[in-house]
Amino acid sequence: MKPEKLVLSLLDESYEKSTWHGPNLKQSLRGVTAKQAAWRPGRGRHNIWELALHAAYWKYAVRRRIEGGKRGSFALKGSNFFARPEKGKRNEAAWNADKALLEREQRQMKAAIEKVLREPRGRKIAAAPIDAPLSPVAKQIRFKAGAALGRRAAALLPPGKDEWPRFQRRRWQNTGRRFRG
């Protein structure tokens, strides 16, 4: 497979195509209601809605850097994480609008990457080792999909239950790491 095709394939897998590693970002968000997306796993923690907009922002940031665009031109005011839901807007319409923003940013980022891959500098980037330039973008998108899926599962636990099932918490304790979702 040509390096350019591989880069585009990784981007597609991370967002919407079938993958070997489980659900991608779009699949992780499918069927999530506004109420579930707004559920916060703990004080000071991000919810699914905020993670979706975080992914949209970084797709914009990648596209802006490729195209040489002006900072601050994202559809929402601010950067990186956006507090959601906004006061009085915890409804399906607002959630669907933000998912549409994510979809739009994905399409625009992919178009920018496709364009740069047709240029000599793009072919040079694509021919670099797979852990180089654009693959961190795909890895980050996969990570966000996993985080959204974990929060989705936790949001479905009955009220009063721990945010993480006991076996999962034990697994992290045994590795000596602290989980900070």
N, C-alpha and C positions, 0 to 999 in steps of 0.2 A: 504494500500500500504506500502511495506517495505520502511524504511527510505532511503536505498541506491537507490531504484528505484525513489523515490521522488526527490532526489538530481539530478539524471541524467535527469529526466523529466523536472525539472526547467531549467537546462542548455540547453536542447533541445528547450524548449519554448522560451528562451531568444535569441536563434540564428536562428533556422530554422523551428520549428514545429508550427502548428496553435496555436494561443493563444486567450485568452479572452480579453486581454487588447489592442488589435490592432496589427499593424505590428511589427514583430520582427526585428532584425538587418538586416538579409539577405533580408527580404521583403522590408525594407526601402531603401536598395541600389539597388534593382532590377529596371532596366530601367533607372537608372541615367547615363547620359552621362559624358564623361570626362570634358566637358565644364561646366555642372551643378555641378559636384563634385568639380571643381576648384573655383567656384564662392564663393567669400568671403562676408559674410553679413555686414561687417563693418571693419574698420581699426583695426588691432590687434585682430581680431576674427578668429576662426578656421573655415575651410570649411569642407564639407562632406568628402573629400578625407583624410584630416588630422584626422578627427574623426574615420574613418575606420581603419587607421593605428594605432591610439591611442588604439582602441579596440584590434587590433592584438597584440600590444606590451603587453598589460596587460594580455591577454590570455597566452602569452609566460611567463610573470612574474609569474603567478599562477603555470604554469607547471614547471618552473624552481625551484620554492620553494618546490613543491611536490617532484620532482625528486632529489633535492639537486644539481642542475646543476650550472655551472660556470656563474657568471655575465658577461654581455657583449657578450653573444653568440646569440643575436637576429640577424635576417637576415639583418637588416639595422643598419648602424652606428648611435649611439645615444640612447636616451631613451625617453619614454613618448610621446612627440609630435614630428612629423617629418614634416618639411616644404614641402608642395606639392602644385602644381606640381613643379618638378624640372625644371630649365631653359631648354627650348627646348623640354620638354617631356610632354607637355599638349596634350596628344593624347590617343586614346582608348587603345592602346597596353600597355602603362604605367599604366593606370587606371585598366585595367583587370589584369595586373601582381600584383598590390597591393591588388586587391580583392582576387586573388588566394592566396596571402600570408595570408590574414585574414582567408580564408577557411582552409588553412593548419594549422594555429595556433589553430583554433577551434578544428579541428580533433585531433591534438596532445594533447591539453589540456584535451579534453574529455577522450582520451585513458589513460592519466596519472591519471585522477580522477577515472575512472573505475578500474584501477589497484589498487589504494590505497583503494578503497572501498571494495575490496576483502580481504584486510588485517584487522587484529583485530583493529588497530588504526583507520582505515577508517570507520569501522562499528561504532566505538565509536563516531567519528565526525558526521556521518550521523544521529545517534540517538539523537544528541543534539537538542535543540529547533530550530525551523525553522529560527529564526532570527540570528542564530549563523553561524559558520565558512564559509561554501561554498555559502550560499544564498546571501551574499553581492556581490559575483561575478555575479550571475544571475541578481541581481537588477541593478548593474552597467551596464551590457550589455543592459538591457532594457532601461536604461536612455540614453545610447549612441544611441540606435535605435530611440528614441523619438527626440533627438537633431538632428540626421541626417534627420529625416522626416520633422522637422520644417524648417531646412535649405533648404531642397529640395522644400518645398512649397514656401518659400521665393524666391528661385532662379527662380521660374516660374512666379513671378510677372513681369508685364511689366516694362521696364526701366523707371526710374524716380519715381517709387512708393516707399513708405516707405518700410523698410525691414520687418516690422510687420504690419499686417492689423490694422486699427484704433481700432476696437472693442477689439482686443487682447491686444493692448497697454493699453487701458482704464481699462481692467480687472486687469492688473498687478498694475496699479496706484491705483485702488480702494482697493487693499489688503494691501497697504502700503509697499510692497516689491519692490525692484528694480530688474528687469530682467537683468541678465548678461550672456546670452547664451554662 
